[in-house]
Amino acid sequence: MPTTAKQFPLIAAIDLGSNSFHMVLAKADHGEIRILERLGEKVQLAAGLDEERQLSEEAMQRGLDCLRRFGQLIQGLPQGAVRIVGTNALREARNRAEFIRRANELLGHQVEVISGREEARLIYLGVSHSIADTPGKRLVVDIGGGSTEFIVGQRFEPLLRESLQMGCVSYTQRYFRDGKITPARYAQAYTAARLELMSIEQGLQRLGWQESVGASGTIRAVGLAIKAGGLGNGEINPEGLAWLKRKVFKLGEVDKLEIDGIKPDRRQIFPAGLAIAEAIFDALDLQRMDHSEGALREGVLYDLLGRHHHEDVRERTLGALMERYHVDLQQAARVEAKALQALEKVAEAWQLDQDWHSDLLQWGARVHEIGLDIAHYQYHKHGAYLIEHSDLSGFSRRDQLMLALLVRGHRRNIPKDRFAEFGDDGVQLLRLCVLLRFAILFHHIRGTQEMPKVQLKAGPQSLDLTFPEGWLAANPLTQADFEQEAEWLTRINFVLTVR
């Protein structure tokens, strides 16, 4: 990946939301982003999820048709200049791998499915770059199609991130499927939202905030409808919500919601969004919520820009993880340096020349020992569990699973079937695991003696190590380590030769 955004003439972010797909194309200039193009389409991916959480072919096709149009704008952009993130509908879909495979082929860039809290972090980043940099804390809320994110933050730093399973598309499917709006159905949606909010409202209120800001189309539509009724200037307030609810009840059907500010393609999901908004106002005792144009896609752009300027949040995340689990920093640095040195020697033979290869290898080297803080026995499994199930800011779900698998496979038996789950990337990931294991064994003595130079030669399913003459005989522990390693690797049909 280039080290500065200047080497990318354009950068782009695509947000595969549960309700809408959005894309922004931008030019990076002195750490700021100038938006050149915005596209958005109502895809309603979440509406295609059945009771078994399978995404219908029809919903997939709507999404792929939209991406085919988006793809024209990013044709020719290099790897690293485009980031595509999937949210709640893809988090929920059990057959998401099929949609992602087809989307990857269509766009030529990898789709990442991100966690709810990672989505919240990126939303906050987008909002905080889009509004005035005021002192004090702010509450940011984004009502999406399948989930709603809540963040309390200060300036550009989120302090608390939460994601709840409630959204305007999923609630429409559940409470307003036939388009009828009754007080009883609305009350059901409102109560469901209040029940969801109970798990987070105390934590949010404990932190407190001086202003509240809403992102996304639902917040904008509610604010504009209230403005049309003469009860505000685009913000949401309790009086406007009460008036709007009465008006929606009076109209009674989504097809009749001809209210200024509510676009025709939003009418169907508007009552559910309104119920969620009212529940949020009541639960958090809000008096006003302003709207921000910045949201997830802008946050993805700024996060991408940060990565090119070496302000990668993933580095901070792993640093905090290492500190929390008392990692031996000197040993981690030794293993990282040796692993990257080995990678350089075999990169061409093993086709390990992409950015994610070196990234994953160095991350794996840094955190491979975090499980020791739990117990020494099977600490590689403890470490893998911690990485897989923690909220790691900046990481996609796939990156997190790959990193967890590297840690799981860094010692003893290698779970070959788990690597195969990553398809073609699984071959490269397995090779990275072999390199990590080599670096760890090489520094088994943890820096207590000077280590020799080792020559590496890679074949498709083999690795030859050549130590200086007589060195292994003089260092029997290292010799025994590599003899045992050769036995472990035969279980995955891999030949390690040590001489």
Steps between C-alpha positions, in 0.01 A plus 500: 500500500642846414613699801318821416163571347671731249601186311129427451340760273157389625364298791155348541282346770195279450256431784286189449224593742195295592273760339716692254832461323705819494820598329725804524787580266747755629837664457734517800678831544725587797325262735154623398248339270327674211188309392471475123201269466229351721274215395228323696235242420228335707585131478327378819732203538356428847154449347644195321587314821266211579435336838808277454707815437558404137531787255268450202635489146273795416653716776851396397423596142373845605825555684720373215313711243567806715868408539532455125399866462731612781782297345527728199623784720777297662622320189878518488547617858790306659474260793497696825321800347153347549345366818166316501326422828195285567280560805214332684323315215827335399593438862171312538490314168622142529565486126689832490810327357315444171400866468850617600664269243284640221549859617879454514504367143284788383696783664854362512530612863441304820173539694552513878221416743551712810369454854232725649749679724745548214212646299431733793864614506498579128165682524640718778810573293284608206275719714784664693671604176174642365394732784659777703780387733332612823623430855311258722348163428253415227255216452483367144214275387461325165171318434579254223300239317592210728682649797531829687834629622563723804827675576600744771822675406710810539645677198629217276519228766208264576475423872213250488370304199185290491297328228144371545300258287227741393463673165239655275501212247495214753228671707297570187513129415390415853231762574393678178547236230163565329536880511222555759585743782296464818567629853522138622765401247694819559488433875644152440792642302558775757494251790741264323742789452467607865579143609813497281609836643478380859833318466697816416313807624660511845852469358435782255343730759782433747746654253267787408520737203452865411349453151336221305548443128326257267637349181318308224187546290248426776624785720506736202150402385345538848669840543384624160142379559494686834634810324221472241252506789650828625640349822872528434779584257602148407581373848295240690323606822233340725222736385573423136506126563160512673349703215650274234377184672141634510522589130632154407217334698245719325629403153500132601688349203855534375379580145322808637805648677522796265685722746767750396843364590402134459609375161272245329762223531521556878125490575488125549763499778415839651256389776755250637774763494272748675416248776871432559579873506225568756619210717855641495377848597295363791763254626783754494285803593610696193368847422672556167691305235668669205583324175849441359570433133806297601438133576654156454633550146679827592643325806632221278670761279669672794605164643649410161680834490637440851642165393695665219644755743608230748224596743353153475254435783583130472849573632352671807254216549772234503718716727217519752441123471869429565499728803179351640634144479855584614682394184879474518568791263865413435416143405213618277738743324760227447244262350348774283837603357599140422160417347512803267862420410396145407201630305727714286703192402205280400245762384552439129502120519195488725307789339495695827550845349172672595466751783268282704762225508762710679235670714357172630843348559625790708171523694514127570859533625400779738204328662579129477567482876195684637345170610781455756317751719216245531704181546812338357317178415367534143569874506487513119130404520434758774668768288299406190176515699584846638576638154196343335254622764637844592386830348812598304466851357607531138480128420248343268342175616703306242830659606420423862423134425818465295710652777335272757579198281867603470521516879315167532742334259827646626591191705427127520233363262391718205121489433530464121121483444456842660748652253314340210188699602669812360507360147794612285621734776525201732809374313683828558378514859639150565836607360498805727434265791807293408712817494365611838575160651855517359560846654364389838714185511804696386461723807394226743798595717347853530802714422751347741755428227599631160320321221656397168402589147281234341445446129142428389386339177130447431325244282122468444461271804845522654745721684876433520695655787878510495679593824875577518708181512521353851257750655209259550725237657621764747140604575305178564181672624455684170584181310237306695245779447537487122499121487169503690371778270575287194276228648215746567520630142480154344141490631408776252704338219776755536871412491743687726866423438756621754873470444 
